[in-house]
Amino acid sequence: MALAIEGQIPAALDSALRHIEAHPRDAIVMSLPMGAFGLFAFSGMADHDQARVDLCGRYAQHYGEDWWYLTITAGR
């Protein structure tokens, strides 16, 4: 979070993705790359929408019917 606040978005995104890999059920950190104002969108990557879809798909087995996960993936 500190990296994002300091404007180091690529480093913040990398750190968040590494954390999610180690702790896939950490919905707080998983939410950071998501959304129109998330780390993917502000990272400068052209395909940030697809990156969000891919991230959700990669960890779907860890969430099942979790309400938060279903909300974040609605419409994808």
DRENGU-922201 format. One record per residue (C-alpha): residue number from 1; x, z negated, y negated. Coordinates in Angstrom, 3 decimals. Example, Ala and Ser with C-alpha at 12.3 -4.5 7.8 and 13.67 -1.06 7.14 Angstrom:
BEGIN
(1, (12.300, -7.800, 4.500)) (2, (13.670, -7.140, 1.060)) 
***
This chain:
BEGIN
(1, (0.000, 0.000, 0.000)) (2, (2.845, -0.838, -2.378)) (3, (4.329, 2.625, -1.879)) (4, (1.037, 4.245, -2.872)) (5, (0.675, 2.043, -5.935)) (6, (4.229, 2.942, -6.939)) (7, (3.332, 6.643, -6.702)) (8, (5.397, 7.308, -3.595)) (9, (2.551, 9.069, -1.809)) (10, (4.564, 10.956, 0.871)) (11, (6.356, 7.721, 1.835)) (12, (3.071, 5.797, 1.803)) (13, (1.439, 8.393, 4.047)) (14, (4.380, 8.370, 6.455)) (15, (4.313, 4.580, 6.595)) (16, (0.544, 4.501, 7.173)) (17, (0.762, 7.073, 9.981)) (18, (3.546, 5.124, 11.699)) (19, (1.495, 1.939, 11.420)) (20, (-1.589, 3.660, 12.864)) (21, (0.478, 4.930, 15.777)) (22, (1.478, 1.346, 16.604)) (23, (-1.908, -0.213, 15.712)) (24, (-4.602, 2.463, 16.140)) (25, (-7.509, 0.016, 15.648)) (26, (-6.356, -1.072, 12.189)) (27, (-9.264, 0.466, 10.294)) (28, (-7.962, -0.744, 6.935)) (29, (-4.781, 1.302, 7.245)) (30, (-6.616, 4.148, 9.000)) (31, (-8.880, 4.423, 5.952)) (32, (-5.954, 4.962, 3.535)) (33, (-5.352, 8.650, 4.400)) (34, (-9.098, 9.438, 4.455)) (35, (-11.471, 10.613, 1.766)) (36, (-11.209, 12.616, -1.409)) (37, (-8.948, 9.975, -2.949)) (38, (-6.940, 9.181, 0.190)) (39, (-3.270, 9.640, 0.922)) (40, (-3.774, 13.026, 2.598)) (41, (-5.567, 14.416, -0.465)) (42, (-2.932, 13.105, -2.872)) (43, (0.010, 14.076, -0.670)) (44, (-0.044, 17.651, -1.883)) (45, (-0.664, 19.131, 1.553)) (46, (-2.855, 22.216, 1.422)) (47, (-4.628, 21.437, 4.701)) (48, (-5.481, 17.790, 3.991)) (49, (-9.079, 18.215, 5.230)) (50, (-7.825, 19.377, 8.612)) (51, (-5.229, 16.604, 8.675)) (52, (-8.043, 14.038, 8.345)) (53, (-9.998, 15.665, 11.163)) (54, (-6.889, 15.754, 13.354)) (55, (-6.075, 12.110, 12.661)) (56, (-9.602, 11.017, 13.569)) (57, (-9.515, 13.069, 16.753)) (58, (-6.145, 11.676, 17.783)) (59, (-7.473, 8.098, 17.787)) (60, (-11.107, 8.644, 18.817)) (61, (-10.598, 6.944, 22.185)) (62, (-9.679, 3.714, 20.398)) (63, (-12.909, 3.579, 18.388)) (64, (-15.717, 4.727, 20.689)) (65, (-19.026, 3.788, 19.046)) (66, (-17.449, 1.682, 16.294)) (67, (-19.692, 1.954, 13.218)) (68, (-16.792, 2.395, 10.810)) (69, (-15.268, 5.214, 12.815)) (70, (-18.607, 6.968, 13.204)) (71, (-19.126, 6.744, 9.448)) (72, (-15.682, 8.090, 8.569)) (73, (-16.077, 11.007, 10.996)) (74, (-19.695, 11.880, 10.120)) (75, (-20.031, 15.547, 9.334)) (76, (-16.670, 16.509, 10.819)) 
***
